[in-house]
Amino acid sequence: MNKKDDSLALLPNGFADLLPPYAEEEAKSIQALMDKFSAFGYRRVKPPLLEFEDSLLAPGPGERLANETFRLMDPVSHRMMGIRSDVTAQISRIVSSRLMNAERPLRLMYANDVLRTRGSQMRTERQFAQVGCELIGHDNGVQTDIEICVLAVLGLKAVGIKDITLDMTIPGFVSALLCEVKAGHRETVEKAVAQRDIDALQALKCKKSQVIAQAMSASGGVDDAFSVLKKIKFKGDMAGHVARLKDVSIGVQAALADLGIDDVSLTIDILEQDGFEYHKALGFTLFSSEVRGELGRGGCYDIHFGKSKSNEMAKGFTLYMDTIAQSSATPSECDKVFVRSAEAWSVILDLQTQGWTVIRGVGAGEIHASCTHIYENGKISKLG
């Protein structure tokens, strides 16, 4: 290949060819996740890659995606279309239209690539696969919160992830308290929260900033976090959200203990709000000490599509396959047996039935370099 061909083979920043054996490994991981979720009654949906812009970015989960969505003109309808940058918005549309009359609770799962206009510091890829589950139409109960958290952990365990951290938060916690902070202090409090500057909060002569400072000190393991949070006198909905978060954490811990899973840490960071703009009551992020970056995130949110005034409670999570792939060692190649082209096709089928990957010879050509065994005279022999 000459220099001109080299330049033609270049891909834009954030895009990559996934080659063997990594593409095969991702496909196996996705199938393992689908099998795990299917065993819990989740059924697969497959939304289109492209949608009309006004539906993809309609009020609801989709409206926050405008800045990361590629757009193009539909040559047929002459309407603007968007390429999905997240699957959750499409699930909202499907549930609010095609599956509007389906029996609730509705359990759906998906595995699709998404495309984004730009990467981030933590995720430079602009195309990657999302795998996730959504539980839709149940009341605002703790048991379904527990189910979705445990299922996310079980999915990660199914693809070999170890030393998992499930970090939980209450979306909207900071904004709810900021509404009660004096306008002159609000910007300072926001900056202090973003920088986790507890000293700056404590220095302000503002009652709500002191509450936020106390909440900041509650970050960490669930037992330590709730021992701090119980000392704070929350009012109204926020008191209910904190109590619910505790119930969920207790339920998840009990479930994991019952399953014999002992390498999952539950933590609380009640001030973590980034990425939970459309969530409410519960949000969580998944990490592993083996991997840099988020493995996934999830929580509770209202399904609100377009101008419809009706809402449904939904709970779900999304796992990021590009991050999950980082946890895997270089995939090992399977044993392959070389069979000369003169052998009957039925012999090849029989070997494949036995579990062999068969490389069929071409004419009188040499044995393929990837082969570990050879089939000759009715027997399989190891090469080398």
C-alpha positions as CSV (number, residue, x, y, z in Angstrom):
1,M,0.0,0.0,0.0
2,N,1.4,3.4,-1.0
3,K,1.3,6.7,0.9
4,K,-1.9,7.7,-0.8
5,D,-3.6,4.5,0.2
6,D,-2.3,4.9,3.7
7,S,-4.1,8.3,4.0
8,L,-7.3,6.8,2.5
9,A,-7.3,4.1,5.3
10,L,-7.2,6.8,8.0
11,L,-10.4,7.0,10.2
12,P,-11.7,10.1,11.9
13,N,-10.9,10.7,15.6
14,G,-13.0,8.6,17.8
15,F,-13.6,5.8,15.3
16,A,-11.8,2.5,14.9
17,D,-12.0,-0.8,13.1
18,L,-12.6,-3.6,15.6
19,L,-10.6,-6.5,14.3
20,P,-10.3,-10.2,15.1
21,P,-10.3,-11.5,17.8
22,Y,-11.6,-8.4,19.5
23,A,-14.8,-8.0,17.4
24,E,-15.6,-11.7,18.1
25,E,-14.9,-11.1,21.8
26,E,-17.3,-8.2,21.9
27,A,-20.0,-10.2,20.2
28,K,-19.6,-13.0,22.7
29,S,-19.9,-10.5,25.6
30,I,-23.0,-9.0,24.1
31,Q,-24.6,-12.4,23.7
32,A,-23.7,-13.4,27.3
33,L,-25.4,-10.2,28.5
34,M,-28.5,-10.8,26.4
35,D,-28.7,-14.4,27.7
36,K,-28.4,-13.2,31.3
37,F,-31.1,-10.5,30.9
38,S,-33.4,-12.8,28.9
39,A,-33.4,-15.3,31.8
40,F,-35.0,-12.5,33.9
41,G,-37.8,-12.0,31.4
42,Y,-36.4,-9.0,29.5
43,R,-37.2,-9.0,25.7
44,R,-35.1,-7.4,23.0
45,V,-36.0,-4.4,21.0
46,K,-34.0,-3.0,18.0
47,P,-34.7,0.6,17.2
48,P,-33.4,2.2,14.0
49,L,-30.1,3.9,13.7
50,L,-31.8,7.0,12.3
51,E,-34.9,8.9,13.3
52,F,-36.5,12.2,12.5
53,E,-34.9,14.8,14.6
54,D,-38.1,16.1,16.2
55,S,-38.8,12.6,17.6
56,L,-35.3,11.6,18.6
57,L,-34.8,14.9,20.5
58,A,-38.3,15.3,21.7
59,P,-39.0,16.5,25.3
60,G,-38.0,13.7,27.6
61,P,-34.8,11.7,27.8
62,G,-33.9,12.8,24.2
63,E,-33.9,16.6,24.7
64,R,-30.5,16.5,26.4
65,L,-28.9,14.8,23.4
66,A,-29.0,17.7,20.9
67,N,-25.3,18.6,21.3
68,E,-24.0,15.1,20.7
69,T,-26.3,14.1,17.8
70,F,-25.2,13.9,14.2
71,R,-27.9,15.3,11.8
72,L,-28.5,14.9,8.1
73,M,-31.3,15.7,5.7
74,D,-33.5,12.8,4.6
75,P,-33.5,12.9,0.7
76,V,-36.9,11.2,0.7
77,S,-39.0,13.4,3.1
78,H,-36.6,16.4,3.1
79,R,-36.9,16.4,6.9
80,M,-34.0,16.6,9.3
81,M,-32.9,13.3,10.8
82,G,-30.6,12.4,13.7
83,I,-28.4,9.5,14.3
84,R,-28.9,8.0,17.8
85,S,-26.3,9.0,20.4
86,D,-28.1,7.1,23.2
87,V,-30.7,4.3,23.1
88,T,-32.8,5.4,26.1
89,A,-34.6,8.1,24.2
90,Q,-35.6,5.6,21.5
91,I,-37.0,3.3,24.2
92,S,-39.1,6.1,25.5
93,R,-40.6,6.7,22.0
94,I,-41.2,2.9,21.5
95,V,-42.9,2.5,24.9
96,S,-45.0,5.6,24.4
97,S,-46.2,4.5,20.9
98,R,-45.7,1.0,19.6
99,L,-45.9,-0.6,23.0
100,M,-48.3,1.8,24.6
101,N,-50.9,-0.9,25.2
102,A,-48.5,-3.7,26.1
103,E,-48.9,-5.3,29.6
104,R,-47.0,-3.6,32.4
105,P,-44.5,-3.9,33.9
106,L,-42.7,-4.0,30.6
107,R,-39.1,-5.5,30.6
108,L,-37.0,-4.5,27.5
109,M,-33.4,-5.0,26.7
110,Y,-31.2,-3.7,23.8
111,A,-27.7,-4.0,22.3
112,N,-27.0,-1.3,19.8
113,D,-24.1,0.9,18.5
114,V,-24.5,4.7,19.2
115,L,-22.7,7.6,17.4
116,R,-21.7,10.9,19.0
117,T,-20.5,14.1,17.6
118,R,-17.6,14.3,20.1
119,G,-15.8,12.2,22.6
120,S,-15.0,13.1,26.2
121,Q,-12.0,13.0,28.4
122,M,-13.1,9.7,29.8
123,R,-14.5,8.2,26.6
124,T,-12.6,9.3,23.4
125,E,-14.6,6.8,21.2
126,R,-17.4,8.4,19.3
127,Q,-19.0,5.1,18.2
128,F,-19.5,2.3,20.7
129,A,-22.0,-0.4,21.7
130,Q,-24.5,0.1,24.5
131,V,-26.2,-2.8,26.1
132,G,-29.0,-2.2,28.6
133,C,-32.3,-3.0,30.3
134,E,-35.4,-1.0,31.0
135,L,-38.2,-1.9,33.4
136,I,-41.2,0.2,32.6
137,G,-44.6,0.9,34.1
138,H,-44.3,-0.3,37.6
139,D,-45.0,1.8,40.6
140,N,-42.3,3.7,42.4
141,G,-41.2,0.7,44.5
142,V,-38.0,-0.3,46.1
143,Q,-38.1,-3.9,44.8
144,T,-37.8,-2.9,41.2
145,D,-34.9,-0.5,42.1
146,I,-33.2,-3.4,43.7
147,E,-33.8,-5.6,40.7
148,I,-32.3,-3.2,38.2
149,C,-29.2,-2.6,40.4
150,V,-28.6,-6.4,40.9
151,L,-29.2,-7.2,37.2
152,A,-26.6,-4.6,36.2
153,V,-24.1,-6.3,38.5
154,L,-25.0,-9.8,37.3
155,G,-24.5,-8.6,33.7
156,L,-21.0,-7.4,34.5
157,K,-20.2,-10.7,36.3
158,A,-21.5,-12.6,33.3
159,V,-18.7,-11.0,31.2
160,G,-16.0,-11.6,33.8
161,I,-15.8,-8.2,35.5
162,K,-14.4,-8.3,39.0
163,D,-14.1,-5.9,41.9
164,I,-17.2,-3.9,41.0
165,T,-18.3,-0.7,42.7
166,L,-21.9,0.4,42.6
167,D,-22.0,4.1,43.4
168,M,-25.4,5.5,44.2
169,T,-26.8,9.0,44.3
170,I,-30.0,11.0,44.4
171,P,-30.5,12.9,41.2
172,G,-31.6,16.5,41.8
173,F,-30.3,16.5,45.4
174,V,-28.0,19.5,44.8
175,S,-30.5,21.5,42.7
176,A,-33.2,21.0,45.3
177,L,-31.0,22.5,48.0
178,L,-29.6,25.2,45.7
179,C,-33.2,26.6,45.2
180,E,-33.2,27.5,48.9
181,V,-29.7,29.1,48.9
182,K,-29.6,32.9,48.6
183,A,-28.9,34.1,45.1
184,G,-25.6,35.8,46.2
185,H,-24.2,32.5,47.5
186,R,-25.6,30.2,44.8
187,E,-22.6,30.4,42.3
188,T,-20.1,29.9,45.1
189,V,-22.0,26.8,46.4
190,E,-22.2,25.3,42.9
191,K,-18.5,25.8,42.4
192,A,-17.7,24.3,45.8
193,V,-19.9,21.2,45.1
194,A,-18.2,20.7,41.7
195,Q,-14.8,20.9,43.3
196,R,-15.8,18.9,46.4
197,D,-14.5,21.8,48.4
198,I,-16.0,21.2,51.9
199,D,-14.0,24.1,53.4
200,A,-15.6,26.6,51.1
201,L,-19.1,25.4,52.0
202,Q,-18.4,25.5,55.7
203,A,-17.0,29.1,55.4
204,L,-20.3,30.4,54.0
205,K,-22.8,31.7,56.5
206,C,-25.6,29.9,54.8
207,K,-27.7,27.2,56.4
208,K,-28.2,25.2,53.2
209,S,-24.5,25.3,52.4
210,Q,-23.9,23.7,55.8
211,V,-26.4,20.9,54.9
212,I,-24.6,20.3,51.6
213,A,-21.2,20.3,53.4
214,Q,-22.6,17.6,55.7
215,A,-23.9,15.6,52.7
216,M,-20.5,15.9,51.1
217,S,-18.9,14.3,54.1
218,A,-21.3,11.4,53.7
219,S,-19.6,10.2,50.5
220,G,-18.1,6.7,50.8
221,G,-19.2,3.3,51.9
222,V,-22.9,2.9,52.5
223,D,-22.6,2.2,56.3
224,D,-20.5,5.3,56.9
225,A,-22.5,7.4,54.5
226,F,-25.9,6.7,56.1
227,S,-24.5,7.2,59.6
228,V,-23.8,10.8,58.5
229,L,-27.0,11.3,56.5
230,K,-29.2,10.2,59.4
231,K,-27.9,13.2,61.4
232,I,-29.2,15.7,58.7
233,K,-32.8,16.8,59.0
234,F,-34.1,16.5,55.5
235,K,-37.7,17.6,54.8
236,G,-40.4,16.5,52.4
237,D,-39.5,14.6,49.3
238,M,-35.8,14.6,50.1
239,A,-36.3,12.8,53.3
240,G,-38.2,10.2,51.4
241,H,-35.5,9.9,48.8
242,V,-32.8,9.4,51.4
243,A,-34.9,6.7,53.2
244,R,-35.5,5.0,49.8
245,L,-31.8,5.1,48.9
246,K,-31.0,3.3,52.2
247,D,-33.7,0.7,51.6
248,V,-32.3,0.0,48.1
249,S,-28.7,-0.3,49.4
250,I,-29.9,-2.8,52.1
251,G,-31.8,-4.8,49.5
252,V,-28.9,-4.9,47.0
253,Q,-26.5,-6.0,49.8
254,A,-28.9,-8.7,50.8
255,A,-29.3,-9.9,47.2
256,L,-25.6,-10.0,46.5
257,A,-25.0,-11.9,49.8
258,D,-27.7,-14.4,48.8
259,L,-26.0,-14.8,45.4
260,G,-22.6,-15.4,47.0
261,I,-21.1,-12.3,45.2
262,D,-18.6,-10.8,47.6
263,D,-16.5,-8.5,45.4
264,V,-19.0,-5.7,44.9
265,S,-18.7,-2.5,47.0
266,L,-21.7,-0.2,47.5
267,T,-20.9,3.4,47.9
268,I,-22.8,6.7,48.2
269,D,-21.9,10.0,46.5
270,I,-25.1,12.0,47.0
271,L,-23.6,15.1,45.3
272,E,-22.8,13.3,42.1
273,Q,-25.2,14.8,39.5
274,D,-23.4,14.7,36.1
275,G,-25.1,12.5,33.6
276,F,-28.3,12.2,35.7
277,E,-30.1,15.2,34.3
278,Y,-33.3,13.3,33.5
279,H,-33.2,10.9,36.4
280,K,-35.1,11.2,39.7
281,A,-34.9,9.5,43.1
282,L,-32.1,7.0,42.2
283,G,-29.1,7.1,40.0
284,F,-26.1,4.8,40.0
285,T,-22.7,4.4,38.3
286,L,-20.7,1.2,37.9
287,F,-16.9,1.0,38.1
288,S,-14.2,-1.6,38.5
289,S,-10.7,-1.3,39.9
290,E,-9.6,-3.3,36.8
291,V,-10.9,-0.7,34.3
292,R,-10.5,3.1,33.8
293,G,-13.8,4.9,33.3
294,E,-17.4,4.0,33.8
295,L,-18.7,0.5,33.0
296,G,-22.3,1.8,33.0
297,R,-24.9,3.8,34.7
298,G,-28.6,3.7,35.4
299,G,-31.4,4.8,37.7
300,C,-35.1,5.9,37.7
301,Y,-36.7,8.4,35.4
302,D,-40.1,9.4,34.0
303,I,-40.9,8.3,30.5
304,H,-42.2,11.5,29.0
305,F,-42.3,11.6,25.2
306,G,-43.0,14.7,23.1
307,K,-46.0,16.9,24.2
308,S,-47.8,14.1,25.9
309,K,-48.7,14.9,29.5
310,S,-48.7,11.3,30.7
311,N,-45.7,9.9,32.5
312,E,-44.6,6.4,33.3
313,M,-42.0,5.4,35.8
314,A,-39.0,3.6,34.2
315,K,-35.9,2.1,35.7
316,G,-32.9,0.9,33.8
317,F,-29.2,0.9,33.1
318,T,-26.8,1.1,30.2
319,L,-23.5,-0.8,30.0
320,Y,-20.7,0.5,27.8
321,M,-19.0,-2.3,25.8
322,D,-15.9,-0.2,24.9
323,T,-15.1,0.1,28.6
324,I,-16.0,-3.5,29.4
325,A,-13.5,-4.6,26.7
326,Q,-10.7,-3.0,28.6
327,S,-11.1,-5.5,31.4
328,S,-10.4,-8.4,29.1
329,A,-7.0,-9.9,28.5
330,T,-6.0,-10.3,24.9
331,P,-8.5,-13.0,23.7
332,S,-6.9,-16.4,23.0
333,E,-7.3,-18.0,19.7
334,C,-9.3,-21.2,19.6
335,D,-7.8,-24.4,18.3
336,K,-8.3,-24.8,14.5
337,V,-8.1,-28.0,12.5
338,F,-6.9,-28.0,8.9
339,V,-8.8,-30.2,6.5
340,R,-7.7,-30.7,2.9
341,S,-10.1,-29.7,0.2
342,A,-10.3,-33.3,-1.0
343,E,-12.1,-34.3,2.2
344,A,-15.9,-34.7,2.1
345,W,-18.0,-31.8,3.3
346,S,-19.7,-34.3,5.7
347,V,-16.3,-34.8,7.4
348,I,-16.1,-31.0,8.0
349,L,-19.6,-30.9,9.4
350,D,-18.9,-33.9,11.7
351,L,-15.7,-32.2,13.1
352,Q,-17.7,-28.9,13.6
353,T,-20.3,-30.9,15.5
354,Q,-17.5,-32.1,17.8
355,G,-16.7,-28.5,18.5
356,W,-13.8,-28.0,16.1
357,T,-13.2,-24.8,14.1
358,V,-12.3,-26.1,10.7
359,I,-10.1,-24.4,8.1
360,R,-10.7,-26.0,4.7
361,G,-7.7,-26.1,2.4
362,V,-7.7,-24.4,-1.0
363,G,-6.5,-26.8,-3.7
364,A,-3.1,-28.2,-2.9
365,G,-2.2,-25.1,-0.9
366,E,-0.1,-25.1,2.3
367,I,-1.6,-25.5,5.7
368,H,-3.0,-22.2,7.0
369,A,-0.7,-20.6,9.6
370,S,-3.5,-20.2,12.2
371,C,-4.2,-24.0,12.3
372,T,-3.1,-25.9,15.4
373,H,-4.2,-29.4,14.2
374,I,-4.6,-31.3,11.0
375,Y,-7.1,-34.0,10.0
376,E,-5.6,-36.8,7.9
377,N,-6.5,-40.4,7.3
378,G,-9.5,-40.1,9.7
379,K,-7.4,-38.8,12.6
380,I,-6.7,-35.4,14.1
381,S,-3.0,-34.7,14.9
382,K,-1.5,-31.7,16.6
383,L,0.8,-29.6,14.4
384,G,4.3,-28.5,15.4
